[in-house]
Amino acid sequence: MQILQNYPVFVARQPIFDRFDSVWAYELLYRSREFPNSAGTIKDPDQATLEVISHGFSLALTASSKKKPVFINFPENLILEKSAFALPSDLCVVEILETVNPTQDIIDACLELKSNGYRIALDDYFGQPGFEEIIRIADFIKVDILKLSPVEVKNLVKSLSKNNAKILAEKIEHYTIYKLCKKIGFDFFQGFFFCVPQVITGSKPSSAQMSRLKMVKDLCVDNVDLSDLSEVIKKDASLSYRLLNFINSAFFGFRKEISSIHQAVTLLGIRQTKQWLRVNILSDMNETPMDSELTFMAALRGKFLEIISETLEQPPFPPESMFMLGLFSLLDALIGRPMDEILEKLPIEEKMKNILINPGKSPHGLWLSLVKAQEKGQWDNIIPIINKLQLDPLETTNAYNTSVEWVKTSLAPTRKHT
């Protein structure tokens, strides 16, 4: 894939939840702007877009321990060229953008896709005319709730319920809106509402969460050695099993099987073992399916910031601290307590605490802005941030892709809810 080797390809995936709060599918997000034709590198923009879609599709599947449907926006010309047939029909859901002209040719292309087992989704619908035929054959209708009032949303859902399509609410950014959409009758839900901390007055972290949080605290001290880490892992059968699975995975490619905890820890080294432990300890704090997705995102943030900081001559923090910055950035959403209250119990430096509590008030908060823009597919925001942080775009995208693979391998045996 020439485009992937020569041009920074920005891809991400957003979870789609069902009514049981479980991740049912993902939407593939990719940088859809036209690729620059520099030095004749890209001779066929449509082919380049298809390569990016194929790459992103693989990334979305990599990010889940179980294969789930992937919603993908196909440009109008790629729909007409039947490019979706390059992807498996049982996993690829073809999204029709609201900007697509629903001509008879498009309708016929959609019918052909459906006859071959593909599912069709109409994207960004808010009641605009002209899509009646698409709605009639669609399997999913994605409603843009930001363009409608609550009353209009309710009336639209009532109207759409007469069709056979499932109805998906997108761009949900707050938990109260998520609950309202559930009440109205949506079938699926998309947005980053689950990243917003739900702090209930008077509530406390569970005993299991407190126990795991203490383990995280113990790992924050500087004088931990290999024997200490080995003992922590040996005392927990689940951690021992997961570590041996991790070290013997294809990610490392050791020729001989690693069979002892001490050998695994020695091969990984102190820093990598501590990182793996922190990620898996956080995953053990999961109490809901949404928590599992939060843990994946937190670990991905941490690994991405660690890798990208290693490309800089003067990173704001050492790579291990950059890892913790990303990993701890969703602790408040995961535990359901204010960030400042959680960080009181963790021995990390004040500068790091200030970034986590008030990222907008610190110049280093830009690093968290970078990972959030990547997650949401806000490509127009990413480029200025990359330039401001003096990062290389190609190294940035490669770091993100490597991080996805590392996190998936690290959490593979533990993601109970995915």
C-alpha positions in Angstrom: 0.0 0.0 0.0 2.0 2.9 -1.3 -0.2 5.6 0.2 0.3 4.2 3.7 4.1 4.2 3.3 4.5 7.7 1.9 1.6 9.7 3.4 0.3 10.2 7.0 -3.0 8.3 7.0 -5.2 9.4 9.9 -7.7 6.7 10.9 -9.6 6.0 14.1 -12.7 4.1 15.2 -15.7 5.1 17.4 -17.7 2.6 19.4 -21.4 2.1 18.7 -23.4 0.9 21.8 -26.5 -1.1 21.9 -29.4 -0.7 24.5 -27.5 -3.0 26.9 -24.5 -0.5 27.0 -22.3 -3.0 25.1 -20.1 -2.2 22.2 -22.1 -3.6 19.2 -20.1 -2.1 16.3 -17.5 0.5 15.4 -17.5 3.4 12.9 -14.3 3.8 10.9 -13.2 7.4 10.8 -10.6 8.4 8.3 -9.1 11.6 6.9 -11.4 12.1 3.9 -9.9 15.3 2.4 -8.2 14.9 -1.0 -4.7 13.6 -0.8 -1.9 16.0 -2.1 -0.4 14.8 -5.3 3.1 15.6 -4.3 5.9 14.3 -6.5 3.4 12.2 -8.4 3.1 9.9 -5.4 -0.7 9.6 -5.6 -1.9 9.0 -9.2 -5.4 7.7 -8.3 -7.1 9.5 -5.4 -10.0 6.9 -5.4 -7.5 4.0 -5.1 -5.7 5.9 -2.3 -9.0 6.4 -0.5 -9.8 2.7 -0.9 -6.4 1.7 0.5 -7.0 4.0 3.5 -10.5 2.4 4.0 -9.0 -1.1 3.9 -6.3 -0.1 6.3 -8.7 1.5 8.7 -11.0 -1.5 8.5 -8.2 -3.8 9.6 -7.4 -1.3 12.4 -11.0 -1.3 13.6 -11.0 -5.1 13.7 -7.6 -5.2 15.5 -9.0 -3.0 18.2 -11.5 -5.6 19.3 -11.0 -9.0 20.7 -14.2 -10.1 18.9 -15.1 -9.2 15.3 -17.8 -6.6 15.2 -19.6 -4.8 12.3 -17.7 -1.8 11.0 -19.6 1.2 9.6 -17.7 2.9 6.8 -18.4 6.1 4.8 -17.9 5.4 1.1 -17.7 8.4 -1.3 -20.3 8.4 -4.0 -18.0 7.3 -6.8 -16.6 4.4 -4.8 -20.2 3.2 -4.2 -20.9 3.3 -7.9 -17.6 1.5 -8.6 -18.7 -1.3 -6.2 -15.6 -0.8 -4.1 -17.3 -2.1 -1.0 -17.1 -5.6 -2.4 -13.4 -5.6 -1.4 -14.5 -6.0 2.2 -16.4 -8.9 3.9 -20.2 -8.5 3.7 -20.7 -9.9 7.3 -18.6 -7.1 8.9 -18.8 -4.1 6.5 -21.8 -1.7 6.8 -21.8 0.7 3.9 -22.7 4.2 5.0 -24.4 6.6 2.6 -23.5 10.2 3.4 -26.1 12.9 3.4 -24.1 14.6 0.6 -24.6 11.6 -1.7 -27.1 12.4 -4.5 -29.7 9.5 -4.2 -29.9 8.9 -7.9 -31.3 5.7 -9.4 -27.8 4.5 -10.0 -27.0 4.9 -6.2 -30.3 3.1 -5.3 -29.4 0.2 -7.7 -25.8 0.0 -6.3 -27.3 -0.2 -2.8 -29.7 -2.9 -3.8 -26.9 -4.9 -5.4 -24.9 -4.6 -2.2 -27.9 -5.8 -0.1 -28.5 -8.8 -2.4 -24.9 -9.8 -1.7 -25.3 -9.7 2.1 -24.1 -6.1 2.8 -26.0 -3.8 5.1 -26.7 -0.2 4.3 -26.8 2.8 6.7 -28.0 6.3 5.9 -25.7 8.8 7.7 -26.4 12.2 9.3 -30.2 12.1 8.7 -32.4 14.7 10.4 -35.5 14.6 8.2 -34.3 16.2 5.0 -36.3 15.3 1.9 -35.0 13.2 -1.0 -33.8 10.1 0.8 -37.1 8.2 0.9 -35.9 5.4 -1.3 -32.7 5.0 0.7 -34.7 4.9 3.9 -36.9 2.2 2.4 -34.0 -0.1 1.8 -31.7 0.9 4.6 -30.8 -1.4 7.5 -29.7 1.5 9.8 -30.7 5.2 9.9 -28.2 7.4 11.8 -30.0 10.5 13.2 -27.9 13.6 13.9 -29.4 14.7 17.2 -27.5 18.0 17.3 -29.5 19.4 14.4 -32.9 18.8 16.1 -34.7 19.7 19.2 -35.8 17.0 21.7 -39.4 17.2 20.4 -38.2 17.0 16.8 -36.0 14.0 17.6 -39.0 12.2 19.2 -41.2 12.9 16.3 -38.6 11.7 13.8 -38.0 8.5 15.6 -41.7 7.8 15.7 -41.9 8.4 11.9 -38.8 6.3 11.2 -40.2 3.4 13.3 -42.6 2.6 10.5 -39.7 1.3 8.5 -37.7 -1.9 9.0 -34.4 0.0 9.7 -32.8 0.2 13.1 -32.4 3.7 14.3 -29.0 5.0 15.7 -28.5 8.3 17.6 -25.2 9.9 16.8 -23.1 12.7 18.2 -24.2 12.0 21.8 -21.8 13.9 24.1 -23.5 13.7 27.5 -24.9 10.9 29.5 -28.2 12.6 30.1 -28.8 12.8 26.3 -27.9 9.1 26.1 -30.5 8.2 28.6 -33.1 10.5 26.8 -32.3 8.8 23.5 -32.8 5.4 25.1 -36.2 6.5 26.4 -37.2 7.9 23.0 -36.6 4.5 21.4 -33.3 4.5 19.6 -31.7 1.1 19.0 -28.1 2.1 18.9 -26.0 5.0 20.3 -22.8 6.7 19.2 -20.7 9.5 20.7 -18.2 10.1 23.5 -20.8 10.5 26.3 -19.2 7.4 28.0 -16.0 9.4 28.5 -17.7 12.0 30.7 -17.4 11.2 34.4 -20.7 10.2 36.1 -20.0 11.4 39.6 -22.8 10.4 42.0 -22.8 12.4 45.3 -22.0 10.2 48.3 -20.8 7.2 46.2 -17.5 5.6 46.7 -15.3 3.4 44.6 -15.9 -0.3 45.1 -13.6 -2.4 47.3 -12.2 -4.1 44.1 -11.5 -0.7 42.6 -9.8 0.5 45.8 -7.7 -2.6 45.9 -6.6 -2.2 42.3 -6.0 1.5 42.7 -3.6 0.7 45.6 -1.7 -1.6 43.2 -1.4 1.3 40.7 -0.2 3.5 43.5 2.5 1.0 44.5 3.7 0.9 40.9 4.2 4.7 40.8 7.2 4.6 43.1 10.7 4.7 41.6 12.4 1.9 43.5 10.4 -1.0 42.2 12.8 -3.8 40.8 12.2 -6.9 38.7 11.8 -9.2 41.7 9.1 -6.9 43.2 7.2 -7.0 39.9 7.5 -10.8 39.6 6.2 -11.3 43.1 3.2 -9.0 42.5 2.3 -11.0 39.3 2.9 -14.4 40.9 0.4 -13.7 43.7 -2.4 -13.2 41.1 -3.2 -16.2 38.9 -5.1 -14.2 36.4 -2.3 -11.7 35.9 0.2 -14.5 35.6 -1.9 -16.2 32.9 -2.3 -12.9 31.0 1.4 -12.0 31.2 2.5 -15.3 29.7 -0.1 -15.0 26.9 1.2 -11.5 26.2 4.9 -12.4 26.1 4.2 -15.4 23.9 2.0 -13.5 21.4 2.9 -12.8 17.8 3.6 -9.2 18.8 7.0 -10.3 20.2 7.6 -13.3 18.0 9.9 -15.2 20.4 10.9 -18.6 18.9 10.9 -20.4 22.2 7.9 -20.4 24.5 8.4 -18.3 27.7 7.1 -20.3 30.6 8.1 -18.5 33.8 7.0 -15.1 35.2 10.6 -14.2 36.1 11.7 -14.9 32.6 8.8 -12.8 31.1 9.5 -9.9 33.4 13.2 -10.0 32.7 12.6 -10.0 28.9 10.1 -7.1 29.1 12.2 -5.0 31.5 11.0 -2.9 34.4 9.4 -0.1 32.3 7.4 -2.3 30.0 6.3 -4.7 32.8 5.0 -1.7 34.8 3.1 -0.4 31.8 1.5 -3.8 31.1 0.6 -4.2 34.8 -1.0 -0.7 35.0 -3.1 -1.4 31.9 -4.3 -4.8 33.2 -4.9 -3.6 36.7 -7.2 -0.9 35.2 -9.0 -3.5 33.1 -9.7 -5.4 36.3 -11.5 -2.3 37.6 -14.1 -2.6 34.7 -17.6 -3.0 36.1 -19.6 -2.3 32.9 -19.1 -2.9 29.1 -18.5 0.8 28.7 -15.6 0.6 31.3 -14.0 -1.9 29.0 -14.0 0.5 26.1 -12.7 3.3 28.5 -9.8 1.1 29.5 -8.9 0.4 25.9 -8.9 4.1 25.1 -6.9 5.0 28.2 -4.2 2.4 27.4 -4.1 3.5 23.8 -3.6 7.1 24.9 -0.8 6.1 27.2 1.1 4.0 24.7 0.6 6.5 21.9 2.0 9.4 24.0 4.9 7.2 25.1 5.9 6.2 21.6 5.5 9.7 20.0 7.5 11.3 22.9 10.4 9.1 22.1 10.7 10.8 18.7 11.4 14.1 20.4 14.8 15.4 21.6 13.1 17.2 24.6 9.7 15.7 25.4 7.8 17.4 28.2 8.1 14.3 30.4 10.1 11.0 30.2 8.3 8.4 28.1 7.1 6.4 31.1 5.5 9.6 32.5 3.9 10.3 29.1 2.5 6.8 29.3 0.9 7.5 32.7 -0.4 10.9 31.5 -2.5 9.1 28.8 -3.4 6.1 30.9 -4.7 8.2 33.9 -6.5 10.7 31.7 -9.8 8.7 31.9 -9.5 7.6 35.6 -12.4 9.9 36.6 -14.8 8.4 34.0 -13.7 4.8 34.9 -14.0 5.2 38.7 -16.8 7.8 38.8 -15.0 10.2 41.1 -13.5 13.7 40.5 -10.0 13.6 39.1 -8.5 15.7 41.9 -9.9 13.3 44.5 -8.4 10.2 42.7 -5.0 11.8 42.2 -4.7 12.6 45.9 -4.1 8.9 46.4 -1.4 8.6 43.7 2.2 9.7 44.2 2.7 11.5 40.9 4.4 14.9 40.4 2.3 18.1 40.8 2.9 19.2 37.2 1.3 15.9 35.9 -1.6 16.3 38.3 -2.3 19.8 37.1 -2.5 18.6 33.5 -4.9 15.8 34.4 -7.1 18.1 36.5 -7.1 21.2 34.3 -5.6 20.2 30.8 -6.8 23.4 29.3 -4.8 25.5 31.7 -1.4 23.8 31.0 0.6 24.2 27.8 1.3 20.4 28.1 -2.5 19.8 28.0 -2.1 20.0 24.2 -0.9 16.4 24.3 -4.2 15.3 25.6 -5.9 17.5 23.0 -4.0 15.5 20.3 -5.3 12.1 21.5 -8.8 13.4 21.9 -8.8 14.9 18.4 -7.5 11.6 17.0 -10.3 9.6 18.8 -13.0 11.9 17.5 -11.7 12.0 14.0 -11.3 15.8 14.1 -8.6 15.8 11.4 -8.7 19.6 10.9 -7.7 20.1 14.6 -5.0 17.4 14.5 -2.7 19.0 11.9 -2.3 22.4 13.8 -1.6 20.5 17.0 1.0 18.3 15.4 2.7 21.4 14.0 2.6 23.2 17.3 4.1 20.2 19.1 6.7 19.9 16.3 5.8 16.3 15.5 6.3 14.5 12.2 2.8 13.6 10.8 4.0 10.2 9.4 5.6 9.2 12.7 2.5 10.3 14.5 0.2 8.1 12.5 2.6 5.2 12.7 2.8 5.6 16.5 -1.0 5.4 16.8 -1.2 2.3 14.7 1.6 0.6 16.7 -0.2 1.5 19.9 -3.5 -0.1 18.8 -1.7 -3.4 18.2 0.1 -3.2 21.5 -3.0 -2.5 23.5 -5.0 -5.2 21.8 -2.3 -7.7 22.5 -1.9 -6.5 26.1 -5.6 -6.7 26.9 -6.6 -9.7 24.6 -7.5 -12.2 27.3 -9.2 -9.6 29.6 -11.8 -7.8 27.5 -14.8 -9.6 28.8 -17.3 -7.1 27.5 -16.2 -6.8 23.9 
